[in-house]
């Protein structure tokens, strides 16, 4: 059961495993906003409104004025990386943000230096970082991460900490026996089980300390029974997985509209080119497989072909990602959608989205961190499905299909906030504006 959240008091530390393009864009963005150099556009927590009560009540406060969220001025940043660059150097290398903007916040960014990462090249073959922890066992590495978290909290006078995974996509593998129970998982840590990935070590360390963990990549990380169990034992929220940014964001906007109008879909071909570190990592087939599985499930869960085979039973869905260094962080996606309408007549939709991956991801990191902190203060533990709005492959309870429709996800998120604050949930029925409702016996 959740309770009304405690007030957000003191500093919130946001730690990111991975200080690459996404994390540095997020951190630099918050500093720029705090200095009045820009606005937090794309952040629902900062720019979004929420309706309360009836439409005629005209109550539409900003979300940040409705629920107690950490103020941007109270955020402190840190993280781990396999490269030693400070956040300023990493941001310059990523090439996402304008150098003039970075120069304006250079001292703040230079002050943030990475901690040594937990790294296993088997899980990310195309990275060659040299700045990583060593230990006799994976349990030793987990304890080092726990020490990092506690030392950071003390050094920065934080009252609370949140971890958001901003690292690379790990290779694809499926859950096995070591992931079934916390006892088996801890034994696996002590025995260096090869099926325990670096992201799982970070998640275990965080959850053991009661620190919320959100997974921004498609890795198998907190979506295993052992870590779900641990999150409940320590009364800690978890959420995953994979930030919903470019092409998949478009799919979760377009596909619900086609489904709502009962228009059929024969095929959906998607291809991407990008040149950042993420693109380099995904150039390996084993890492691409992890991303592909995350991206492919979206349309099936929106269209539900088994429920309406005449419209969606034969849909052909293909996803491709290609590493193209000249584009850097400026990802370009193409979608060809073959649809059919009245009497089976065929039509096409073409989408060419020239997006900036880290620009779309940065506000997601912010919102997930603030909402996960809110959930912790509201005594909410385990899977936070109400945060599916931000994620490509939302984690759900076993046997429960994820909801990918972004509009339904937003309703779920907003109703969760209303519930936490004791406001009426909104159904959007609206009949009472036009007629008196009579109870039918």
matplotlib code that plots the C-alpha trace (Angstrom):
import matplotlib.pyplot as plt

x = [0.0, 1.2, 0.9, 0.9, 4.5, 6.8, 8.0, 11.2, 13.7, 17.4, 19.6, 18.8, 21.8, 21.3, 24.0, 24.2, 26.1, 27.4, 28.5, 28.3, 26.1, 22.8, 24.0, 26.2, 23.4, 21.1, 23.5, 24.6, 20.9, 20.0, 22.9, 21.9, 18.3, 19.4, 21.6, 18.6, 20.3, 17.6, 14.3, 13.6, 11.6, 10.5, 10.4, 6.9, 7.8, 9.0, 6.8, 3.7, 0.3, -2.2, -5.9, -7.6, -11.4, -13.9, -13.0, -15.2, -13.1, -10.2, -7.6, -4.5, -1.4, 2.1, 3.0, 5.9, 3.5, 1.0, 3.4, 6.5, 9.4, 13.0, 13.9, 16.4, 18.6, 18.7, 20.1, 23.7, 25.2, 27.7, 28.3, 30.6, 32.2, 34.9, 36.6, 38.2, 36.9, 35.2, 31.6, 32.8, 35.3, 32.7, 30.1, 32.5, 33.4, 29.8, 29.2, 25.5, 25.5, 26.8, 30.3, 29.2, 26.6, 29.2, 31.7, 29.0, 28.8, 32.3, 33.4, 30.3, 30.8, 34.6, 34.0, 32.1, 34.6, 33.5, 34.0, 35.5, 32.9, 31.9, 32.9, 32.9, 33.8, 31.8, 28.7, 29.7, 32.3, 32.8, 33.9, 37.6, 37.5, 40.3, 38.8, 37.1, 37.0, 38.8, 37.8, 38.1, 34.3, 31.3, 30.1, 33.3, 32.4, 28.9, 30.3, 32.6, 29.5, 27.7, 30.7, 30.7, 27.0, 27.4, 30.6, 28.9, 25.9, 28.0, 30.4, 27.6, 25.4, 22.5, 19.4, 18.4, 20.0, 18.5, 20.3, 19.4, 21.2, 22.6, 25.2, 25.4, 23.2, 24.5, 24.3, 21.1, 20.6, 17.7, 17.0, 18.4, 18.4, 20.8, 18.2, 15.3, 15.8, 17.9, 19.7, 20.7, 21.7, 23.9, 25.5, 26.1, 27.8, 30.1, 30.9, 31.3, 28.4, 28.8, 25.1, 25.3, 25.8, 27.4, 24.0, 22.7, 25.6, 24.8, 21.1, 21.8, 24.1, 21.4, 18.5, 20.5, 20.9, 17.2, 18.2, 15.7, 16.9, 15.6, 17.0, 17.3, 18.7, 17.0, 19.3, 18.1, 18.7, 16.0, 13.4, 14.5, 12.7, 15.7, 15.9, 12.2, 12.2, 15.0, 13.2, 10.2, 12.4, 14.1, 10.9, 12.5, 11.0, 12.4, 11.5, 12.6, 13.4, 15.0, 14.3, 11.6, 13.2, 13.2, 11.6, 9.7, 8.3, 6.8, 5.4, 3.6, 2.1, 1.1, 0.1, -2.6, -4.2, -4.3, -5.8, -8.3, -9.7, -9.7, -7.3, -5.4, -1.6, 0.2, 3.8, 6.0, 9.6, 11.9, 15.5, 17.9, 21.3, 23.3, 26.9, 27.3, 28.7, 25.3, 25.5, 29.0, 27.8, 24.8, 27.0, 27.7, 24.9, 24.6, 24.0, 21.7, 19.6, 18.8, 17.6, 15.7, 13.7, 12.9, 11.7, 9.8, 7.3, 5.8, 3.5, 2.3, 1.2, -0.6, -2.3, -3.0, -3.2, -4.7, -7.7, -8.2, -6.5, -8.3, -6.6, -3.3, -2.9, -0.4, 1.6, 5.3, 7.5, 11.2, 13.7, 17.2, 19.9, 23.0, 26.2, 27.0, 29.7, 29.2, 25.7, 27.1, 24.2, 21.9, 19.9, 17.8, 15.0, 12.8, 9.5, 7.5, 4.0, 1.7, -1.9, -5.3, -8.7, -12.4, -12.9, -9.3, -7.9, -4.2, -2.3, 1.1, 2.6, 6.3, 8.0, 11.5, 12.4, 15.7, 16.0, 18.7, 18.8, 20.3, 18.1, 15.1, 16.6, 17.9, 14.5, 13.5, 16.4, 15.3, 11.7, 12.5, 14.9, 12.4, 9.4, 11.4, 12.4, 8.8, 7.8, 10.3, 9.0, 5.5, 6.5, 6.0, 8.2, 8.8, 7.8, 6.6, 4.5, 3.0, 6.4, 5.9, 5.3, 9.1, 10.1, 10.2, 9.8, 7.9, 8.4, 5.2, 4.1, 4.6, 1.9, 0.7, 1.0, 2.7, 0.7, 2.5, -0.1, 1.5, -1.8, -3.0, 0.4, 0.0, -3.5, -2.0, 0.9, -1.4, -4.0, -1.2, -0.2, -3.9, -4.2, -1.0, -2.4, -5.9, -7.5, -10.3, -9.2, -10.3, -12.1, -12.9, -16.5, -17.9, -21.6, -22.5, -21.7, -24.7, -27.3, -28.3, -27.0, -29.8, -28.9, -30.1, -31.5]
y = [0.0, 3.5, 6.5, 10.2, 11.0, 12.6, 16.0, 16.2, 17.8, 18.1, 17.1, 14.3, 12.5, 11.1, 8.6, 7.2, 4.0, 5.5, 9.1, 9.2, 11.3, 10.8, 11.3, 14.3, 15.9, 15.4, 16.8, 19.8, 20.5, 20.8, 23.1, 25.2, 25.4, 26.3, 29.2, 30.5, 29.7, 27.4, 25.7, 22.0, 21.3, 17.7, 17.1, 16.3, 16.9, 20.5, 21.6, 19.4, 20.1, 17.8, 18.3, 17.9, 17.5, 18.4, 20.4, 23.2, 23.5, 24.8, 23.3, 22.5, 23.0, 22.1, 18.6, 20.0, 22.2, 19.4, 16.8, 17.3, 16.7, 17.4, 20.9, 21.1, 23.3, 20.4, 17.8, 16.5, 14.4, 11.5, 8.3, 5.6, 5.1, 3.0, 6.2, 8.7, 11.9, 14.3, 15.3, 18.4, 16.4, 13.6, 16.1, 17.7, 14.3, 13.3, 16.4, 16.8, 20.3, 23.6, 24.4, 27.9, 26.4, 23.9, 26.7, 28.6, 25.7, 24.3, 24.6, 22.6, 19.9, 19.6, 19.0, 15.8, 12.9, 9.3, 6.5, 3.3, 1.3, -2.3, -3.6, -7.0, -6.8, -10.0, -7.9, -4.9, -6.1, -2.9, -0.8, -0.7, 1.4, 0.9, 2.6, -0.2, -2.0, -5.2, -7.7, -11.4, -11.9, -10.1, -9.8, -7.8, -5.5, -5.1, -4.1, -1.5, 0.0, 0.1, 1.9, 4.4, 5.1, 5.6, 7.7, 9.9, 10.4, 11.5, 13.6, 15.6, 15.8, 14.0, 12.9, 10.5, 8.7, 7.4, 5.3, 5.6, 3.3, 5.4, 2.8, 0.9, -1.9, -5.3, -8.5, -10.4, -13.4, -14.8, -15.3, -18.5, -20.3, -17.8, -15.1, -16.9, -16.1, -13.6, -16.5, -18.0, -14.6, -13.8, -17.2, -16.4, -13.1, -15.0, -17.6, -15.2, -16.6, -15.7, -14.9, -11.9, -8.8, -5.6, -3.8, -6.4, -5.7, -2.0, -2.8, -5.3, -2.8, 0.0, -2.2, -3.7, -0.1, 0.8, 3.0, 3.2, 1.9, 2.6, 0.9, 3.1, 0.3, -2.9, -5.1, -7.9, -6.1, -5.6, -7.6, -10.9, -12.5, -12.2, -8.4, -7.9, -9.9, -7.8, -4.5, -5.7, -6.8, -3.4, -1.4, 0.1, 1.1, -0.4, 0.5, -0.5, -0.7, 1.2, 5.0, 5.6, 8.2, 8.3, 5.8, 3.9, 7.1, 7.7, 4.2, 4.6, 7.8, 6.6, 3.0, 3.8, 6.2, 3.6, 1.0, 3.5, 4.1, 0.3, 0.8, -2.3, -2.7, -5.1, -4.1, -1.7, -1.4, 0.6, 1.5, 3.8, 5.3, 6.8, 7.3, 7.8, 5.3, 3.6, 3.0, 1.6, -0.8, -1.8, -2.6, -5.9, -8.5, -9.8, -6.3, -5.4, -8.5, -7.0, -3.7, -5.5, -7.5, -4.3, -2.5, -5.3, -5.9, -2.5, -3.0, -6.4, -5.2, -2.2, -3.9, -7.3, -9.3, -12.3, -10.1, -8.7, -10.9, -9.4, -6.0, -7.1, -10.8, -10.7, -7.7, -7.9, -5.9, -5.4, -3.2, -2.3, -0.2, 0.8, 2.4, 5.6, 7.7, 10.9, 11.4, 11.3, 11.7, 12.9, 9.7, 9.4, 6.9, 5.9, 4.1, 2.7, 1.7, -0.2, 0.3, -0.6, 0.9, 0.8, -2.3, -3.2, -0.3, 0.1, 3.2, 4.1, 6.3, 7.4, 8.9, 10.4, 11.5, 13.4, 13.3, 13.9, 10.9, 12.3, 15.5, 13.2, 11.0, 13.6, 14.8, 11.1, 10.6, 13.6, 12.6, 9.0, 10.1, 12.5, 10.1, 7.2, 9.4, 10.3, 6.6, 5.8, 8.6, 7.3, 3.9, 2.3, -0.8, -3.2, -2.6, 0.9, 0.2, 3.7, 5.0, 2.9, 6.3, 6.7, 3.2, 1.1, -2.2, -1.6, -4.0, -5.5, -8.1, -11.7, -12.7, -9.1, -7.6, -4.2, -1.2, 0.6, 3.1, 6.4, 8.1, 5.3, 5.4, 9.1, 8.5, 5.8, 8.1, 11.0, 8.9, 7.5, 11.0, 11.9, 8.8, 9.6, 13.1, 12.0, 13.5, 11.9, 9.7, 10.9, 8.5, 11.1, 9.8, 13.3, 12.3, 14.4, 17.6, 16.8, 14.9, 13.9, 10.4, 8.2, 5.2, 2.1, -0.6]
z = [0.0, -0.7, 1.6, 1.0, 0.3, 2.8, 1.8, -0.2, 2.2, 1.7, -1.2, -3.6, -5.1, -8.6, -9.5, -13.0, -14.0, -17.3, -17.8, -21.6, -23.9, -22.1, -18.6, -19.4, -21.4, -18.4, -15.9, -18.0, -18.7, -15.0, -14.4, -17.4, -16.1, -12.6, -14.1, -16.1, -19.4, -20.7, -19.9, -19.0, -22.1, -22.5, -18.7, -17.5, -13.9, -14.7, -17.6, -17.4, -15.9, -14.3, -14.2, -10.9, -10.4, -13.1, -16.2, -15.0, -11.8, -13.9, -11.6, -13.7, -11.6, -12.7, -11.6, -9.6, -7.7, -7.1, -5.6, -3.5, -5.8, -5.2, -6.5, -9.3, -7.1, -4.6, -7.0, -6.7, -9.5, -9.7, -11.5, -12.7, -16.1, -17.9, -19.1, -16.7, -18.4, -16.0, -17.0, -18.9, -21.0, -21.6, -22.7, -25.1, -26.5, -26.8, -29.0, -28.1, -26.6, -27.9, -26.6, -25.6, -23.3, -21.9, -21.2, -19.2, -16.8, -17.2, -13.5, -12.3, -14.9, -14.3, -10.6, -11.3, -11.9, -12.5, -10.0, -11.4, -13.2, -12.8, -16.3, -18.1, -21.7, -22.4, -21.9, -24.0, -26.6, -28.5, -25.5, -24.5, -21.2, -18.8, -15.7, -13.8, -10.5, -9.7, -7.0, -6.3, -6.7, -8.1, -4.5, -3.8, -6.7, -5.3, -1.9, -3.6, -5.4, -2.0, -0.5, -3.4, -2.8, 0.9, 0.5, -2.1, 0.1, 3.1, 1.1, -0.6, 2.5, 0.6, 2.5, -0.4, -3.4, -6.6, -9.3, -13.0, -15.4, -18.3, -19.4, -22.6, -23.8, -22.6, -24.7, -24.9, -22.5, -20.7, -17.0, -15.5, -12.1, -10.5, -11.1, -9.4, -5.7, -3.8, -2.1, -5.5, -6.7, -3.7, -4.0, -7.7, -6.8, -4.4, -7.1, -10.0, -11.9, -15.6, -15.9, -13.5, -15.6, -14.4, -14.5, -12.0, -9.7, -9.6, -9.1, -6.3, -4.5, -4.7, -3.6, -0.7, 0.6, -0.1, -3.0, -5.9, -9.2, -12.7, -15.8, -18.9, -21.2, -22.5, -20.4, -18.2, -14.9, -12.3, -14.2, -12.6, -9.6, -7.3, -7.6, -7.5, -4.3, -2.9, -3.8, -1.7, 1.2, 1.4, 0.5, -2.6, -6.0, -9.2, -12.8, -16.3, -19.0, -21.9, -22.3, -24.8, -27.0, -30.9, -33.1, -30.4, -29.1, -32.5, -32.6, -29.3, -30.6, -34.1, -33.4, -30.8, -33.3, -36.1, -33.6, -32.3, -35.8, -36.6, -39.5, -40.5, -40.7, -43.0, -42.3, -40.3, -41.4, -39.2, -39.6, -37.8, -38.2, -35.3, -34.5, -30.7, -28.2, -28.1, -31.9, -31.5, -28.8, -30.9, -33.9, -32.2, -33.0, -29.4, -28.1, -31.0, -30.1, -26.7, -28.3, -31.0, -28.5, -26.6, -29.7, -31.4, -28.5, -28.8, -31.8, -30.8, -27.4, -28.9, -31.8, -30.0, -33.2, -31.5, -30.5, -34.0, -36.6, -39.6, -38.9, -37.4, -37.7, -40.6, -39.6, -40.6, -38.3, -39.0, -37.0, -38.0, -36.3, -38.2, -36.8, -38.8, -37.1, -39.1, -37.5, -33.9, -31.4, -34.2, -34.8, -37.9, -38.2, -41.2, -40.9, -43.7, -42.6, -44.9, -43.8, -45.2, -44.7, -45.8, -48.1, -47.8, -49.8, -49.2, -48.0, -46.7, -44.0, -44.2, -41.2, -41.3, -37.7, -37.4, -33.7, -31.1, -28.9, -25.8, -26.0, -25.8, -23.2, -20.7, -19.4, -19.0, -16.7, -14.7, -14.4, -13.6, -10.8, -9.3, -9.5, -8.1, -5.2, -4.8, -4.8, -2.1, 0.1, -0.6, 0.7, -2.7, -3.3, -6.2, -9.8, -10.6, -13.6, -13.5, -14.9, -18.2, -19.9, -20.1, -21.1, -24.3, -22.6, -19.4, -16.5, -15.2, -12.7, -13.9, -16.4, -17.0, -20.4, -20.6, -21.7, -24.6, -25.6, -24.5, -23.9, -21.6, -19.9, -19.2, -17.7, -15.4, -14.3, -13.6, -11.8, -9.6, -8.6, -7.9, -5.8, -3.8, -3.0, -2.2, -5.3, -7.3, -10.2, -13.6, -15.9, -18.7, -18.8, -18.8, -19.0, -15.9, -17.9, -20.1, -18.1, -14.7, -13.9, -12.5, -10.6, -12.4, -10.1]

ax = plt.figure().add_subplot(projection="3d")
ax.plot(x, y, z, "-o")
ax.set_aspect("equal")
plt.show()
